[in-house]
Amino acid sequence: MPTGRIPAVGVEYLRKMREFKFNETLYELLLKQYELAKLDESKDAVLIQVVDKAVPPDKRFKPKRTLMVLVVTFSAFLVSIFLCLIFEFIENAKKNQDNSQKLEFLRDLLSFRGK
Protein backbone atom coordinates (compact mmCIF):
# COMPACT_ATOMS: atom_id res chain seq x y z
CA MET A 1 0.00 0.00 0.00
CA PRO A 2 1.46 3.37 -0.88
CA THR A 3 2.28 5.68 2.00
CA GLY A 4 0.30 8.52 0.48
CA ARG A 5 -2.87 6.52 0.73
CA ILE A 6 -2.57 5.66 4.44
CA PRO A 7 -4.56 8.70 5.70
CA ALA A 8 -7.45 7.90 3.29
CA VAL A 9 -7.48 4.28 4.42
CA GLY A 10 -7.43 5.40 8.06
CA VAL A 11 -10.40 7.71 7.50
CA GLU A 12 -12.30 4.91 5.72
CA TYR A 13 -11.45 2.57 8.62
CA LEU A 14 -12.77 5.08 11.15
CA ARG A 15 -16.02 5.50 9.18
CA LYS A 16 -16.53 1.75 9.00
CA MET A 17 -15.76 1.42 12.71
CA ARG A 18 -18.27 4.18 13.56
CA GLU A 19 -20.94 2.47 11.39
CA PHE A 20 -20.16 -0.85 13.09
CA LYS A 21 -20.48 0.65 16.58
CA PHE A 22 -23.74 2.37 15.59
CA ASN A 23 -25.22 -0.91 14.27
CA GLU A 24 -23.99 -2.79 17.36
CA THR A 25 -25.64 -0.28 19.71
CA LEU A 26 -28.83 -0.34 17.68
CA TYR A 27 -28.88 -4.16 17.78
CA GLU A 28 -28.44 -4.18 21.58
CA LEU A 29 -31.30 -1.69 22.05
CA LEU A 30 -33.62 -3.65 19.79
CA LEU A 31 -32.70 -6.90 21.53
CA LYS A 32 -33.57 -5.40 24.93
CA GLN A 33 -36.90 -4.12 23.62
CA TYR A 34 -37.63 -7.53 22.12
CA GLU A 35 -36.92 -9.28 25.44
CA LEU A 36 -39.15 -6.81 27.31
CA ALA A 37 -41.94 -7.35 24.80
CA LYS A 38 -41.66 -11.14 25.24
CA LEU A 39 -41.89 -10.76 29.02
CA ASP A 40 -44.95 -8.51 28.73
CA GLU A 41 -46.60 -10.95 26.35
CA SER A 42 -45.97 -13.92 28.63
CA LYS A 43 -47.52 -12.03 31.56
CA ASP A 44 -50.66 -11.21 29.55
CA ALA A 45 -51.10 -14.78 28.28
CA VAL A 46 -51.86 -16.08 31.76
CA LEU A 47 -54.99 -13.98 32.13
CA ILE A 48 -58.16 -15.63 30.83
CA GLN A 49 -61.35 -13.67 30.82
CA VAL A 50 -64.63 -15.61 31.07
CA VAL A 51 -67.17 -13.75 29.00
CA ASP A 52 -70.15 -16.06 29.46
CA LYS A 53 -70.49 -19.22 31.54
CA ALA A 54 -71.50 -22.38 29.71
CA VAL A 55 -75.06 -23.55 30.26
CA PRO A 56 -76.16 -27.08 29.31
CA PRO A 57 -79.02 -27.17 26.79
CA ASP A 58 -82.58 -27.91 27.92
CA LYS A 59 -83.19 -30.51 25.21
CA ARG A 60 -80.66 -32.77 23.46
CA PHE A 61 -80.29 -32.18 19.76
CA LYS A 62 -77.99 -34.94 18.47
CA PRO A 63 -77.39 -37.88 18.42
CA LYS A 64 -80.95 -39.15 18.42
CA ARG A 65 -80.49 -42.30 20.44
CA THR A 66 -84.07 -43.50 20.18
CA LEU A 67 -83.89 -43.52 16.40
CA MET A 68 -80.50 -45.27 16.44
CA VAL A 69 -81.76 -47.99 18.79
CA LEU A 70 -84.86 -48.59 16.66
CA VAL A 71 -82.86 -48.82 13.42
CA VAL A 72 -80.30 -51.21 14.92
CA THR A 73 -83.00 -53.39 16.47
CA PHE A 74 -84.95 -53.60 13.21
CA SER A 75 -81.77 -54.34 11.23
CA ALA A 76 -80.70 -57.06 13.66
CA PHE A 77 -84.17 -58.59 13.44
CA LEU A 78 -84.03 -58.70 9.62
CA VAL A 79 -80.51 -60.15 9.60
CA SER A 80 -81.48 -62.86 12.10
CA ILE A 81 -84.53 -63.84 9.99
CA PHE A 82 -82.34 -63.97 6.88
CA LEU A 83 -79.77 -66.17 8.65
CA CYS A 84 -82.49 -68.49 9.93
CA LEU A 85 -83.84 -68.91 6.41
CA ILE A 86 -80.37 -69.68 5.05
CA PHE A 87 -79.65 -72.25 7.77
CA GLU A 88 -83.08 -73.86 7.22
CA PHE A 89 -82.41 -74.09 3.49
CA ILE A 90 -79.03 -75.74 4.12
CA GLU A 91 -80.59 -78.29 6.53
CA ASN A 92 -83.33 -79.14 4.03
CA ALA A 93 -80.78 -79.42 1.24
CA LYS A 94 -78.75 -81.94 3.24
CA LYS A 95 -81.83 -84.10 3.81
CA ASN A 96 -82.84 -84.17 0.14
CA GLN A 97 -80.47 -86.11 -2.16
CA ASP A 98 -81.01 -83.91 -5.26
CA ASN A 99 -80.53 -80.68 -3.35
CA SER A 100 -77.49 -82.16 -1.61
CA GLN A 101 -75.81 -82.71 -4.97
CA LYS A 102 -76.66 -79.14 -6.03
CA LEU A 103 -75.26 -77.84 -2.76
CA GLU A 104 -72.01 -79.77 -3.29
CA PHE A 105 -71.80 -78.35 -6.82
CA LEU A 106 -72.23 -74.81 -5.45
CA ARG A 107 -69.52 -75.41 -2.82
CA ASP A 108 -67.15 -76.71 -5.49
CA LEU A 109 -67.97 -73.76 -7.71
CA LEU A 110 -67.32 -71.26 -4.91
CA SER A 111 -64.09 -72.96 -3.84
CA PHE A 112 -62.92 -72.98 -7.47
CA ARG A 113 -63.47 -69.21 -7.79
CA GLY A 114 -61.63 -68.57 -4.55
CA LYS A 115 -58.45 -70.28 -5.82
SERO-4910 file (N, C-alpha, C, O; in steps of 0.05 Angstrom, whole numbers):
BEGIN
 pado doro    nc1    nc2    nc3   cac1   cac2   cac3    cc1    cc2    cc3    oc1    oc2    oc3
  Met    A     17    -23      0      0      0      0     18     25      0     37     26     16
  Pro    A     12     44    -17     29     67    -18     25     84      7      3     85     19
  Thr    A     46     98     15     46    114     40     28    138     37     18    149     57
  Gly    A     23    147     14      6    170     10    -23    164     14    -40    181     19
  Arg    A    -30    139     12    -57    130     15    -65    122     43    -88    117     48
  Ile    A    -47    122     61    -51    113     89    -72    131    103    -89    120    116
  Pro    A    -71    158    101    -91    174    114   -120    168    103   -139    169    119
  Ala    A   -122    164     77   -149    158     66   -160    131     76   -183    129     82
  Val    A   -142    112     78   -150     86     88   -157     88    118   -176     75    127
  Gly    A   -142    104    133   -149    108    161   -176    121    165   -191    113    183
  Val    A   -182    141    148   -208    154    150   -230    134    143   -251    134    156
  Glu    A   -226    118    122   -246     98    114   -250     78    137   -272     69    143
  Tyr    A   -228     70    150   -229     51    172   -245     63    195   -262     50    207
  Leu    A   -241     89    201   -255    102    223   -285    103    217   -302    100    234
  Arg    A   -292    109    191   -320    110    184   -334     83    187   -356     80    197
  Lys    A   -319     62    178   -331     35    180   -334     27    209   -353     14    217
  Met    A   -314     35    226   -315     28    254   -338     43    268   -352     31    285
  Arg    A   -343     68    260   -365     84    271   -392     71    263   -410     68    279
  Glu    A   -394     63    237   -419     49    228   -423     23    243   -446     16    249
  Phe    A   -401      8    247   -403    -17    262   -413    -12    290   -431    -27    300
  Lys    A   -402      7    304   -410     13    332   -439     22    333   -454     14    351
  Phe    A   -447     38    313   -475     47    312   -494     24    309   -514     22    323
  Asn    A   -487      5    290   -504    -18    285   -504    -37    310   -525    -49    316
  Glu    A   -481    -39    323   -480    -56    347   -497    -44    369   -512    -59    383
  Thr    A   -496    -18    374   -513     -6    394   -542     -8    388   -559    -14    405
  Leu    A   -549     -4    362   -577     -7    354   -587    -35    358   -609    -39    367
  Tyr    A   -570    -55    352   -578    -83    356   -583    -89    385   -602   -103    392
  Glu    A   -565    -79    403   -569    -84    432   -595    -71    442   -609    -83    458
  Leu    A   -601    -47    432   -626    -34    441   -651    -49    431   -670    -53    446
  Leu    A   -650    -58    406   -672    -73    396   -675   -100    410   -698   -109    414
  Leu    A   -653   -112    417   -654   -138    431   -666   -135    458   -682   -152    467
  Lys    A   -659   -113    472   -671   -108    499   -701   -103    496   -717   -113    512
  Gln    A   -709    -87    476   -738    -82    472   -753   -108    466   -775   -112    475
  Tyr    A   -740   -125    450   -753   -151    442   -757   -168    467   -778   -181    470
  Glu    A   -736   -170    485   -738   -186    509   -760   -175    527   -775   -190    540
  Leu    A   -762   -148    530   -783   -136    546   -811   -142    535   -829   -147    550
  Ala    A   -813   -141    509   -839   -147    496   -847   -176    501   -870   -182    505
  Lys    A   -827   -195    499   -833   -223    505   -842   -227    533   -861   -242    538
  Leu    A   -830   -213    552   -838   -215    580   -866   -204    584   -882   -217    598
  Asp    A   -872   -182    572   -899   -170    575   -920   -189    563   -942   -192    574
  Glu    A   -913   -201    540   -932   -219    527   -937   -244    544   -960   -253    546
  Ser    A   -916   -254    556   -919   -278    573   -936   -272    598   -950   -290    607
  Lys    A   -934   -248    608   -950   -241    631   -980   -238    623   -997   -246    639
  Asp    A   -986   -228    600  -1013   -224    591  -1026   -250    583  -1051   -253    584
  Ala    A  -1011   -270    575  -1022   -296    566  -1035   -312    588  -1052   -329    583
  Val    A  -1027   -307    613  -1037   -322    635  -1066   -314    641  -1082   -330    651
  Leu    A  -1073   -289    636  -1100   -280    643  -1120   -290    623  -1117   -287    598
  Ile    A  -1141   -303    633  -1163   -313    617  -1189   -300    627  -1195   -301    650
  Gln    A  -1203   -287    609  -1227   -273    616  -1251   -290    608  -1254   -297    585
  Val    A  -1268   -297    627  -1293   -312    621  -1314   -293    614  -1323   -277    631
  Val    A  -1323   -294    589  -1343   -275    580  -1371   -285    588  -1387   -269    599
  Asp    A  -1377   -310    583  -1403   -321    589  -1399   -350    599  -1384   -365    587
  Lys    A  -1412   -357    621  -1410   -384    631  -1426   -403    614  -1448   -396    604
  Ala    A  -1416   -428    610  -1430   -448    594  -1455   -458    609  -1454   -463    633
  Val    A  -1476   -461    594  -1501   -471    605  -1509   -495    589  -1510   -494    564
  Pro    A  -1515   -518    602  -1523   -542    586  -1550   -537    573  -1567   -523    585
  Pro    A  -1555   -548    550  -1580   -543    536  -1604   -557    550  -1600   -576    565
  Asp    A  -1628   -547    546  -1652   -558    558  -1659   -585    545  -1667   -603    559
  Lys    A  -1656   -586    519  -1664   -610    504  -1640   -619    487  -1627   -602    474
  Arg    A  -1635   -645    486  -1613   -655    469  -1620   -653    440  -1644   -656    432
  Phe    A  -1601   -647    424  -1606   -644    395  -1596   -668    380  -1612   -680    365
  Lys    A  -1571   -676    383  -1560   -699    369  -1542   -713    388  -1532   -700    407
  Pro    A  -1536   -738    386  -1548   -758    368  -1575   -767    379  -1580   -767    403
  Lys    A  -1592   -774    361  -1619   -783    368  -1617   -813    375  -1619   -830    357
  Arg    A  -1615   -818    400  -1610   -846    409  -1634   -864    404  -1631   -887    397
  Thr    A  -1657   -854    407  -1681   -870    404  -1683   -880    375  -1688   -904    370
  Leu    A  -1677   -863    356  -1678   -870    328  -1656   -891    322  -1660   -910    307
  Met    A  -1632   -887    333  -1610   -905    329  -1617   -933    340  -1611   -953    327
  Val    A  -1628   -934    364  -1635   -960    376  -1656   -974    359  -1654   -998    355
  Leu    A  -1676   -959    350  -1697   -972    333  -1686   -983    307  -1693  -1005    299
  Val    A  -1669   -967    294  -1657   -976    268  -1640  -1001    273  -1642  -1020    257
  Val    A  -1623  -1001    293  -1606  -1024    298  -1622  -1049    306  -1616  -1071    297
  Thr    A  -1643  -1045    322  -1660  -1068    329  -1674  -1080    305  -1675  -1104    302
  Phe    A  -1685  -1063    288  -1699  -1072    264  -1679  -1086    245  -1686  -1107    234
  Ser    A  -1656  -1075    242  -1635  -1087    225  -1626  -1114    235  -1623  -1133    220
  Ala    A  -1622  -1116    261  -1614  -1141    273  -1636  -1162    270  -1631  -1186    265
  Phe    A  -1661  -1154    273  -1683  -1172    269  -1684  -1183    240  -1687  -1207    236
  Leu    A  -1681  -1165    221  -1681  -1174    192  -1657  -1192    186  -1660  -1212    172
  Val    A  -1634  -1186    197  -1610  -1203    192  -1614  -1230    205  -1607  -1251    193
  Ser    A  -1625  -1231    229  -1630  -1257    242  -1650  -1274    227  -1646  -1298    225
  Ile    A  -1671  -1262    216  -1691  -1277    200  -1677  -1287    175  -1681  -1310    167
  Phe    A  -1661  -1271    162  -1647  -1279    138  -1628  -1303    144  -1627  -1322    128
  Leu    A  -1613  -1301    166  -1595  -1323    173  -1611  -1349    179  -1602  -1371    172
  Cys    A  -1633  -1346    193  -1650  -1370    199  -1660  -1383    173  -1659  -1408    171
  Leu    A  -1668  -1367    154  -1677  -1378    128  -1654  -1393    114  -1658  -1414    102
  Ile    A  -1630  -1381    114  -1607  -1394    101  -1600  -1420    115  -1596  -1440    101
  Phe    A  -1599  -1420    141  -1593  -1445    155  -1615  -1466    151  -1608  -1490    148
  Glu    A  -1640  -1458    150  -1662  -1477    144  -1659  -1489    116  -1663  -1513    112
  Phe    A  -1652  -1472     97  -1648  -1482     70  -1625  -1502     68  -1628  -1522     55
  Ile    A  -1604  -1497     83  -1581  -1515     82  -1588  -1541     95  -1581  -1563     85
  Glu    A  -1603  -1541    117  -1612  -1566    131  -1630  -1582    112  -1627  -1607    111
  Asn    A  -1649  -1569     99  -1667  -1583     81  -1651  -1594     57  -1658  -1615     46
  Ala    A  -1631  -1579     48  -1616  -1588     25  -1599  -1613     32  -1595  -1630     15
  Lys    A  -1590  -1615     56  -1575  -1639     65  -1593  -1663     66  -1584  -1686     61
  Lys    A  -1618  -1660     74  -1637  -1682     76  -1645  -1693     49  -1649  -1717     46
  Asn    A  -1648  -1675     30  -1657  -1683      3  -1632  -1690    -14  -1613  -1674    -15
  Gln    A  -1632  -1713    -28  -1609  -1722    -43  -1604  -1704    -67  -1581  -1697    -72
  Asp    A  -1624  -1695    -81  -1620  -1678   -105  -1609  -1651    -97  -1590  -1641   -109
  Asn    A  -1620  -1640    -76  -1611  -1614    -67  -1582  -1616    -55  -1567  -1597    -57
  Ser    A  -1576  -1639    -43  -1550  -1643    -32  -1529  -1643    -54  -1507  -1631    -51
  Gln    A  -1535  -1655    -77  -1516  -1654    -99  -1513  -1626   -110  -1491  -1617   -117
  Lys    A  -1535  -1611   -111  -1533  -1583   -121  -1517  -1566   -101  -1501  -1549   -109
  Leu    A  -1520  -1571    -75  -1505  -1557    -55  -1475  -1563    -57  -1459  -1545    -54
  Glu    A  -1468  -1588    -62  -1440  -1595    -66  -1429  -1582    -91  -1406  -1573    -91
  Phe    A  -1445  -1580   -112  -1436  -1567   -136  -1430  -1537   -131  -1411  -1526   -141
  Leu    A  -1448  -1524   -116  -1445  -1496   -109  -1419  -1492    -92  -1405  -1473    -96
  Arg    A  -1415  -1510    -73  -1390  -1508    -56  -1365  -1511    -73  -1346  -1496    -70
  Asp    A  -1366  -1531    -92  -1343  -1534   -110  -1339  -1510   -128  -1316  -1501   -133
  Leu    A  -1361  -1499   -137  -1359  -1475   -154  -1348  -1451   -139  -1331  -1437   -149
  Leu    A  -1357  -1447   -114  -1346  -1425    -98  -1317  -1429    -90  -1302  -1410    -90
  Ser    A  -1310  -1454    -84  -1282  -1459    -77  -1264  -1457   -101  -1241  -1450    -99
  Phe    A  -1274  -1462   -125  -1258  -1460   -149  -1253  -1430   -155  -1231  -1423   -164
  Arg    A  -1273  -1413   -151  -1269  -1384   -156  -1250  -1372   -136  -1236  -1353   -142
  Gly    A  -1250  -1382   -112  -1233  -1371    -91  -1203  -1377    -96  -1186  -1364    -85
  Lys    A  -1197  -1398   -112  -1169  -1406   -116  -1156  -1390   -138  -1133  -1394   -144
***
